[in-house]
């Protein structure tokens, strides 16, 4: 009974939590910030590389580099402030605990260029634009749909709201009965929408944690192998030097409870992480299999389209079919190859593969139903803290 009451309290209490509104603020800022980062980076890199023949191009690229580091640092702080996500510092380890002047130097520049966090943060800034679009659409869509249902008793006589289920099926709210029914639907829909948006903010926080911090420095949750290994040992487990007595008694050594507990702790931690190992391997093979199928489809399409032109014997048809086969086959190849690369990297627990798979998972989300399922499963597996432990190792 108490457990059911806790679930009910958590479901309806979402509207009174401060964290809910901080999450909504983060999602609301995601689109304009992502658009700004995208324009800044595209324009900056385009101008910088096109003007490299002149000294001004180098100057522009340095400004872009400084801007992307500053924007990434701001995004890290934003995720910490609004999403309460613990993110390791972006500063390269060799520049920490040094004067600020050391970062504005040639050695500091090289340290940032050689830091993986610098490049993952650049990927994050580019990905912020599509992530911001997703956040904006989800936020506006949830607000509009919920608002229509909740305000139906006040607006049904004025505007007669319409809810479209399909192109040929529409619900026109034009009576008081329909308006009250819409209100009854809108109340639980409000709480469901807040939970969904909180979930989207949680995913955004995990992505920020993965891509905006130095790899391997994320604090581990208690119970994981890395946390158990890093945790200080109890006083009883520490080695203490002592002077034996003159005539020690020949007694058999009896293991203490703590010595017996250490292997047990390791077995428990291994049991907790092992399910995520299975999930990562399954996810890796899914990407490999789907990628191979995509390559086979690209080959079949190329042979079928180009072969059809060859069979016709018409030179113009051959030229057209060759162009179409190359474009379609090339697109299918470019879509499938990253999945195979990501899958192979996931099987080897490579951190870059985790980032690549997350990007592919987000891109796959709109592809209902297979892409949606694969994208959701990717986010679920790769954003768990236990998964972070596997890839950090």
Secondary structure as UniProt FT lines:
FT   HELIX           2..12
FT   HELIX           13..16
FT   HELIX           18..50
FT   TURN            51..53
FT   HELIX           55..83
FT   HELIX           93..95
FT   TURN            96..97
FT   HELIX           100..102
FT   HELIX           106..113
FT   HELIX           116..150
FT   HELIX           152..155
FT   TURN            156..159
FT   STRAND          162..164
FT   STRAND          170..172
FT   HELIX           176..211
FT   TURN            215..216
FT   TURN            222..223
FT   HELIX           225..230
FT   HELIX           235..237
FT   TURN            246..247
FT   HELIX           257..312
FT   HELIX           315..347
FT   TURN            348..349
FT   HELIX           351..364
FT   TURN            365..366
FT   TURN            368..369
FT   HELIX           370..382
FT   HELIX           385..392
//
